[in-house]
Amino acid sequence: MERGLAALTGATGFLGRHLVRALAGRGWRVRILTRRDPIDPLWRDLEPEVVVGDLFDAAALRALVRDAEVVIHAAGLVKARRVQDFTRVNRDGARAVAVAADGAHLLLVSSLAAREPHLSPYAASKRAGEDAAREVAGGRLTVVRPPAIYGPGDREILPLFKAAAGPVLPIFAEHARTALVHVADAARQVAALAERAPEGRTWALSDSRPEGYAWREIMQAAAAAAGGRPRLIRAPDGVVRALAAASVLQRLRGGAPIFTPGKAREFLHPDWSVSAEEVAPGLPSSEFDLSTGLAHTADWYRAAGWLPHNL
């Protein structure tokens, strides 16, 4: 079925790369905003229209959204050196796209972390982005909050697989529940939401277990995917916080660490489950559960040379 034009920011990011394919697969003509003309193996048989620019290039944004039926804002920062960087991209960028998308359905890809904005600068910036977009777009806005997304191409979860092949693997927050979703499933669900009329609603994504997983389950599945048999040891909350505090040294050296004190608070939060009321009815079923999704990810890492074949 042929559809109209879907305009997309963040197309070269982890989720965005898969979103281009999912949208095209559902019949959309896809136009993307990027700083340079992209080449991506996922798009070998696709030809998305390209607008060169960024979130703060008003002319590029106008070109991106021209004649679009839906504007999907998936660009954002997941790590940054400074709070101001999170705010500028995740809040001010969302506002800029909402202003440009005047009249079109705006689908904002936020994060489940926005549910708890007090936990981290990242979570606060994602919630601020929702609020800023809502002020502009009102009922034309649909907010999508994915939980932790993993899958092929994700560099942030790669250290987990390397650790899972070792002798010891830590378990965080023994009684916490964490929803997860494979990137391909997340992309299919977002693409399905793009077809719906806007209702001013906020929805969460998940795999077939919206109630989430215990950290022990996650670590066991990661170890199985990596081919390891580590001993699982509960990491005291204080140790987790201390390790995160060391990220200040990476900042001083000019880096943008992912495991910050705020991220540690997110890790230790007891409830990242998704309630039935948060899930939009009628979304595509997940193709990957935790075990098959992590195994699929590990296989991709090996094929890409990110993990040795003996793991």
C-alpha positions in Angstrom: 0.0 0.0 0.0 1.4 3.4 -1.0 1.3 6.1 1.5 2.3 9.7 1.6 5.5 11.4 2.7 7.1 10.6 6.1 9.8 13.1 7.3 12.3 11.7 9.7 15.0 13.2 11.9 17.7 10.9 13.5 17.7 8.6 10.5 21.4 7.8 10.9 21.0 6.9 14.6 20.6 3.5 16.1 16.8 3.4 15.9 16.5 5.8 13.0 18.4 3.5 10.6 15.8 0.8 11.2 12.9 3.3 11.1 13.8 4.2 7.5 13.5 0.6 6.4 10.3 0.0 8.5 8.5 3.1 7.1 9.5 2.2 3.5 8.2 -1.3 4.1 4.8 0.1 5.0 4.6 2.1 1.8 5.8 5.5 2.9 8.0 7.8 0.8 10.7 8.7 3.3 12.6 12.0 3.5 15.4 12.3 6.1 17.4 15.1 7.7 21.1 14.4 8.0 24.4 16.4 8.2 25.8 14.5 5.2 24.5 12.2 2.4 24.4 8.8 4.2 25.4 5.4 3.0 23.9 2.6 5.1 23.8 -1.2 4.4 20.2 -1.4 5.7 19.2 0.9 2.8 20.8 -0.9 -0.2 17.5 -1.2 -1.9 16.0 2.1 -0.7 16.4 5.6 -1.8 15.2 8.0 0.9 15.1 11.7 0.0 17.9 13.6 1.7 17.8 17.1 3.2 21.3 18.2 4.4 21.2 20.1 7.7 20.5 19.8 11.4 17.9 20.5 14.0 18.8 24.1 14.3 18.8 24.9 10.5 15.4 26.4 10.0 15.6 26.3 6.2 16.6 22.6 6.3 13.7 21.8 8.7 11.2 23.6 6.4 12.5 21.6 3.4 12.3 18.3 5.5 8.7 18.7 6.5 7.3 20.2 3.2 4.2 18.2 2.2 4.8 15.6 4.9 1.8 13.8 6.3 3.8 12.7 9.4 7.0 14.1 10.9 8.9 11.6 13.1 11.4 13.2 15.4 13.8 10.4 16.4 17.0 12.5 16.8 18.4 13.0 20.3 21.4 12.6 22.6 21.8 9.6 24.9 25.1 10.8 26.3 26.7 14.2 26.6 29.5 16.0 28.4 27.2 18.7 29.8 23.6 19.1 30.9 23.3 22.0 28.5 24.0 19.6 25.6 21.2 17.3 26.6 18.9 20.3 27.0 19.8 21.9 23.7 19.3 18.8 21.6 16.6 16.9 23.4 14.4 19.9 24.4 15.2 22.7 22.1 15.6 20.3 19.1 12.1 18.9 19.8 10.6 22.4 19.9 12.3 23.4 16.6 10.9 20.3 14.8 7.4 20.9 16.3 7.4 24.5 15.0 8.5 23.4 11.6 5.9 20.6 11.5 3.0 23.0 11.6 -0.1 21.2 10.4 1.4 17.7 10.2 1.1 14.8 12.6 4.2 15.0 14.8 5.5 11.7 16.2 8.1 12.3 18.9 10.3 9.4 19.9 11.1 10.1 23.5 12.2 7.5 26.2 10.6 5.6 29.0 13.1 7.5 31.2 11.0 10.6 30.7 8.5 9.0 33.1 11.1 9.7 35.9 12.7 13.0 35.0 14.3 13.5 38.4 16.6 10.5 37.9 19.1 12.0 35.4 19.8 14.9 33.1 19.0 12.7 30.1 15.6 11.7 31.6 14.8 15.4 32.4 15.8 16.5 28.9 13.6 13.9 27.3 10.6 15.0 29.4 11.3 18.6 28.7 11.4 17.7 24.9 7.9 16.2 25.3 6.6 19.2 27.1 8.1 21.6 24.6 6.7 19.7 21.6 3.3 19.5 23.3 3.2 23.3 23.8 3.6 23.8 20.1 1.8 20.9 18.5 -1.0 20.2 21.0 -3.3 17.4 19.8 -1.2 16.9 16.7 1.5 15.3 18.8 2.0 11.6 19.6 4.7 10.8 22.1 6.4 7.3 21.9 8.4 6.2 24.9 10.6 3.2 24.1 12.3 1.3 27.0 15.9 0.3 26.6 16.4 -0.6 23.0 19.1 -3.1 21.9 20.0 -4.9 18.8 22.5 -5.1 15.8 24.6 -1.9 15.6 24.2 -0.9 19.2 27.6 -0.1 20.7 26.3 0.8 24.1 25.3 -2.8 25.0 28.4 -4.3 23.5 30.4 -4.2 26.8 27.6 -6.4 28.4 28.3 -9.2 25.9 32.1 -8.9 26.5 31.6 -9.1 30.2 29.1 -12.0 29.9 31.9 -14.1 28.4 34.0 -13.6 31.5 34.0 -15.3 34.9 31.8 -12.9 36.8 28.8 -10.8 35.8 27.1 -8.3 38.1 23.4 -8.1 38.8 21.9 -4.7 39.5 18.8 -4.0 41.8 17.7 -7.6 42.3 14.0 -6.9 42.5 13.9 -4.3 39.7 11.8 -4.9 36.5 13.1 -3.6 33.2 11.2 -3.6 29.9 13.3 -4.1 26.8 12.6 -4.0 23.0 14.7 -5.2 20.0 15.5 -2.3 17.6 13.7 -3.9 14.7 10.5 -4.4 16.8 10.7 -0.8 18.0 11.0 0.5 14.5 8.0 -1.6 13.3 5.9 -0.3 16.2 6.8 3.3 15.6 6.1 3.0 11.9 2.7 1.5 12.7 1.9 4.5 15.0 2.8 6.9 12.2 -0.2 5.7 10.3 -2.7 6.6 13.0 -4.5 9.9 13.3 -2.9 12.0 16.1 -4.7 11.9 19.5 -2.4 13.8 21.7 -1.5 10.6 23.5 1.7 9.2 25.0 2.4 5.5 24.4 5.2 3.2 25.5 6.8 0.4 23.6 7.9 -3.0 24.7 8.5 -6.6 23.5 6.0 -9.3 24.5 6.9 -8.9 28.2 5.8 -5.4 29.0 6.0 -6.3 32.7 9.8 -6.4 32.1 12.6 -8.6 33.1 14.6 -9.1 36.3 18.3 -8.2 36.0 19.1 -11.9 36.7 17.1 -12.9 33.6 18.8 -10.3 31.4 22.3 -11.3 32.5 21.6 -15.0 32.1 20.3 -14.4 28.5 23.3 -12.2 27.7 25.7 -14.9 29.0 23.9 -17.6 26.9 24.1 -15.4 23.8 27.8 -14.7 24.4 28.5 -18.4 25.0 29.7 -17.7 28.6 29.0 -19.2 31.9 29.8 -16.4 34.4 29.1 -16.4 38.0 26.2 -13.9 38.7 27.0 -11.7 41.7 24.8 -9.0 43.1 26.5 -5.6 42.8 25.8 -3.4 45.8 24.1 -0.1 45.0 27.0 1.8 46.5 29.5 0.1 44.2 27.3 0.9 41.2 27.2 4.6 42.2 30.9 4.7 42.9 31.7 3.3 39.4 29.4 5.8 37.8 31.0 8.6 39.8 34.3 7.8 38.1 32.8 9.0 34.8 33.8 12.5 35.9 37.4 11.6 34.9 36.3 10.7 31.4 34.5 14.1 31.2 37.7 15.9 32.2 39.5 14.1 29.4 36.9 15.4 26.9 34.7 12.3 26.7 31.0 11.9 27.0 30.5 8.8 29.2 27.3 6.8 29.1 27.6 5.4 32.6 27.1 8.6 34.7 25.7 9.0 38.2 22.3 9.8 36.5 22.5 6.6 34.5 23.3 4.7 37.6 20.1 6.0 39.2 18.3 4.8 36.1 19.8 1.4 36.4 18.9 1.1 40.1 15.3 2.4 39.6 13.0 -0.5 40.6 10.3 -0.1 38.0 10.9 0.2 34.3 7.9 -2.0 33.5 5.2 -0.9 31.0 1.6 -1.0 32.1 -1.2 -2.2 29.9 -2.6 1.4 29.8 0.7 2.7 28.3 0.7 0.3 25.3 -1.1 1.4 22.1 -3.6 -1.3 21.0 -3.0 -3.1 17.7 0.7 -2.6 17.3 2.7 -5.3 15.5 3.7 -8.2 17.7 7.3 -8.5 18.7 9.4 -10.9 16.6 12.1 -11.1 19.3 11.9 -12.1 22.9 14.8 -11.5 25.2 16.7 -14.7 24.4 16.2 -14.6 20.7 16.9 -10.9 20.5 20.2 -11.0 22.4 21.3 -14.1 20.4 20.5 -12.2 17.2 22.5 -9.2 18.5 25.5 -11.3 19.5 25.5 -13.1 16.1 25.5 -9.7 14.4 28.4 -8.5 16.6 30.4 -11.6 15.6 29.7 -11.1 11.9 30.7 -7.4 12.1 33.9 -8.3 14.0 32.8 -6.6 17.2 33.0 -9.8 19.1 35.4 -12.7 18.5 33.9 -15.8 16.9 34.9 -17.9 19.9 32.5 -15.9 22.1 
